[in-house]
Amino acid sequence: MEGELLVFDVWAPFAYFRKSVTTTTSLTFAIMPRSCIEGLVGAVLGFASADYPDKLKEANIALQIINKINKMPLPLTYTHTDYWSEFGLYLKGKKSKHAKRKVFSAPARIELLVDPHYRIYFEHKKLQNSLMDKLSKHETVFTPYLGSSSMIANFSRGKLCKSKTFLPKEPVSVSSVIPFFKNLPKINADSEMRCAIEQNLPIHITKDRDVTGTYSAIYSLSTKSVKVEEIQVTEVFSDTNESNFVTFLPTMVTSG
């Protein structure tokens, strides 16, 4: 099946894609989840948080890692939300449960991704041209960021590339992250290949902020292509007629 993909890069000094299962020691996913890509595209196009999950849930999206994954731990201090009222009661010496509490903050640690840089492949019949128009003018409606509002992202102007989706008969080198559910993709590894797996990446975040399904993904630690077989791929052609292969992130949970 032939088509056209919009290709653009996003990057920032830091990124933070928090794993929901973590609490005071908050870890980040090593790669950008599909749900965060939808949020980024929604910010560029001006979709409210209640609208973009439905508008972008059918989009074909692939993600390529440009910079090597680099994580940095960061110590933080969490302050009680009622800090000032409790602190005032404590100073006045009032006899209450608030007055007895002398600790108004708690230490915590989070992980940050340092110098993250991704290439996004995007296909959507109704929204692709609108997104291309925004990117070409380097405009956004809302501020784009990578996981946290303090991690403001920059982006390239983007380009449209011809594409062809098919099931190859021979192993191909895939430059994007490779999603899967239960079964690992069939990889043709060599002695120099180093890969990692990220699990429980959210597919979509609904308007009620609920996760609708998760997937796993395998990616190269050296940002090189991973040679796989027996999976559907999309060949993307550049202006110079060179091509590379990507795999789309899931839009729903499957049994595969």
Buried (B, 14 or more C-beta within 10 A) or exposed (E): EEBEBBBBBBBBBBBBBBBEEEEEEBBBBBBBBBBBBBBBBBBBBBBEEEEBBEBBBEBBBBBBBBEEBEEEEEEEEEEBEEEEEBBEBBEEEEEEEBBEBEEBEEEBEBBBBBBBBBBBBBBBEEBBEEBBEBBEEEEBEBEBBBBBEEBEBEBBEBBBBBBBBEEBEEBBBBBBBBBBBEEEBEBEEEEEBEBEEBEEBBBBBEEEEEBBBBBBBBBBEEBEBBBBBEBEBBBBBEEEEEEBBBBBBBBEEEEE
